């Protein structure tokens, strides 16, 4: 998931997304423990997506202005 997509979510939706990612992380770690994990790269992807979502939440708490991409280069 792109961080841009996370920044477009409402605070309520962002909290729901974080809860969903934590649930997925738990399920994947359980699958790994019992040897049923088919795609080990999912662990890394979910962990990074969760970090992105937590970063956006923290930016909002601190009211940090996020620079936007420049429309055109000179």
Backbone bond lengths (Angstrom), bond angles and torsions (degrees), N, CA, C in turn:
res aa  C-N    CA-C-N  psi(-1)  N-CA   C-N-CA  omega(-1)  CA-C   N-CA-C  phi
1 X - - - 1.444 - - 1.525 108.62 -
2 X 1.305 115.40 137.28 1.464 121.16 179.60 1.522 110.70 -80.22
3 X 1.315 116.50 146.29 1.460 120.72 179.53 1.525 110.81 -65.74
4 X 1.339 116.13 -28.78 1.463 120.41 177.36 1.526 110.57 -61.57
5 X 1.317 116.74 -39.72 1.462 121.45 178.55 1.526 110.65 -65.41
6 X 1.321 116.74 -38.48 1.459 120.52 179.74 1.520 111.48 -67.92
7 X 1.320 116.98 -36.11 1.464 120.67 -179.79 1.529 111.38 -68.16
8 X 1.311 117.78 -22.91 1.464 121.80 -179.77 1.528 112.24 -81.53
9 X 1.329 117.70 -13.68 1.463 121.27 -178.85 1.528 110.73 -75.28
10 X 1.320 115.19 150.62 1.470 119.96 174.28 1.532 107.70 -73.26
11 X 1.327 117.73 161.75 1.470 119.94 179.09 1.536 113.14 -56.53
12 X 1.316 116.58 -38.81 1.466 120.39 179.42 1.534 110.34 -66.25
13 X 1.329 116.66 -43.43 1.461 121.20 178.98 1.530 111.17 -66.16
14 X 1.334 115.92 -36.76 1.460 120.37 179.12 1.526 110.31 -64.70
15 X 1.327 117.33 -43.09 1.465 120.84 177.10 1.530 110.90 -61.96
16 X 1.323 116.36 -39.50 1.469 120.65 178.10 1.530 110.51 -65.07
17 X 1.324 116.71 -39.87 1.465 121.31 179.42 1.518 110.41 -65.37
18 X 1.340 117.19 -40.63 1.461 121.08 178.33 1.527 110.09 -63.11
19 X 1.327 117.06 -43.69 1.466 121.23 178.28 1.527 110.70 -62.17
20 X 1.323 116.18 -40.98 1.470 121.09 179.16 1.534 110.56 -63.95
21 X 1.326 116.78 -43.38 1.463 120.54 -179.87 1.525 111.59 -66.63
22 X 1.323 117.21 -37.74 1.467 120.42 177.16 1.524 110.92 -65.17
23 X 1.337 116.44 -38.27 1.465 120.48 177.63 1.526 110.41 -65.03
24 X 1.336 116.51 -43.10 1.470 120.41 177.70 1.525 110.85 -62.64
25 X 1.345 115.66 -40.46 1.459 120.12 179.78 1.536 110.00 -62.45
26 X 1.311 117.04 -41.83 1.455 120.97 178.11 1.528 111.10 -63.12
27 X 1.335 116.24 -46.20 1.463 120.19 -179.25 1.522 111.60 -62.16
28 X 1.316 116.64 -41.23 1.462 120.72 -179.58 1.527 110.76 -67.27
29 X 1.333 117.06 -40.44 1.463 119.45 178.94 1.526 110.85 -66.77
30 X 1.333 116.75 -34.48 1.464 120.13 175.97 1.524 110.98 -66.16
31 X 1.338 115.75 -42.61 1.461 120.06 178.18 1.526 111.24 -62.41
32 X 1.317 115.87 -38.61 1.462 120.31 179.09 1.525 110.30 -64.47
33 X 1.323 116.39 -40.60 1.461 121.26 -177.88 1.523 112.34 -64.75
34 X 1.323 117.09 -34.75 1.467 119.62 -178.79 1.528 112.09 -96.79
35 X 1.328 116.51 2.21 1.458 120.13 175.59 1.511 115.01 80.19
36 X 1.319 118.63 23.53 1.461 121.59 -178.64 1.525 113.08 -106.12
37 X 1.304 117.87 6.54 1.462 121.10 -176.35 1.522 109.93 -76.40
38 X 1.331 116.06 119.39 1.460 121.12 -177.79 1.526 112.20 -84.85
39 X 1.332 116.70 -35.84 1.459 121.05 -176.83 1.530 109.73 -123.67
40 X 1.335 117.89 93.33 1.464 121.07 -177.45 1.537 113.43 -61.83
41 X 1.317 117.65 -22.54 1.464 120.06 -179.90 1.529 111.95 -69.12
42 X 1.330 118.03 -14.50 1.466 121.67 177.90 1.525 111.35 -62.49
43 X 1.321 116.97 -32.80 1.467 121.03 -179.50 1.518 109.70 -58.88
44 X 1.313 116.26 -48.20 1.463 121.78 -178.67 1.530 111.31 -65.98
45 X 1.315 117.20 -42.19 1.467 121.69 -178.62 1.527 110.93 -64.06
46 X 1.327 117.07 -46.93 1.464 121.14 -179.40 1.526 110.35 -64.63
47 X 1.326 117.08 -41.27 1.462 120.64 179.98 1.525 111.18 -62.18
48 X 1.331 117.06 -41.41 1.463 120.96 179.46 1.532 111.43 -69.64
49 X 1.332 117.40 -40.42 1.467 120.34 177.63 1.530 110.88 -63.28
50 X 1.329 116.58 -39.58 1.454 120.60 177.98 1.529 110.61 -64.61
51 X 1.316 117.20 -40.66 1.469 121.05 178.31 1.530 110.75 -63.85
52 X 1.322 117.07 -40.40 1.471 120.40 177.69 1.525 110.93 -61.97
53 X 1.329 116.70 -44.94 1.461 121.07 -178.85 1.530 110.48 -64.91
54 X 1.325 117.22 -42.05 1.467 120.52 178.28 1.528 110.83 -64.97
55 X 1.321 117.45 -35.58 1.462 121.59 178.18 1.522 110.79 -63.79
56 X 1.325 116.79 -45.24 1.464 121.00 178.76 1.527 110.06 -62.40
57 X 1.317 117.02 -41.55 1.465 120.58 179.02 1.529 110.19 -62.47
58 X 1.311 117.22 -42.63 1.462 121.04 -179.43 1.532 111.08 -68.62
59 X 1.328 117.24 -37.19 1.467 120.49 176.26 1.523 110.29 -59.17
60 X 1.307 115.97 -40.96 1.468 119.99 179.82 1.526 111.23 -68.12
61 X 1.329 116.96 -39.07 1.465 120.21 179.05 1.527 110.95 -62.72
62 X 1.323 116.05 -40.29 1.466 121.00 -178.58 1.521 112.26 -88.16
63 X 1.308 116.71 -3.13 1.467 123.56 -178.42 1.528 111.43 54.54
64 X 1.317 115.01 48.12 1.457 121.80 178.70 1.519 108.98 -83.07
65 X 1.319 116.14 131.31 1.459 121.34 176.43 1.526 108.17 -78.51
66 X 1.313 115.34 127.98 1.452 121.36 -179.55 1.515 108.98 -97.40
67 X 1.336 117.15 125.09 1.463 117.91 179.52 1.529 110.46 -67.20
68 X 1.316 115.00 139.29 1.470 119.83 177.79 1.515 109.48 -94.80
69 X 1.305 116.08 159.81 1.446 121.33 179.48 1.528 109.42 -67.14
70 X 1.294 116.08 142.63 1.463 119.67 179.30 1.515 109.84 -71.55
71 X 1.314 115.70 140.17 1.463 121.37 -177.13 1.520 111.61 -67.11
72 X 1.306 116.61 -42.54 1.466 119.58 -179.17 1.527 109.69 -148.44
73 X 1.316 114.42 145.10 1.469 119.28 177.61 1.512 108.81 -89.53
74 X 1.312 114.89 150.96 1.460 119.05 178.95 1.497 111.42 -85.84
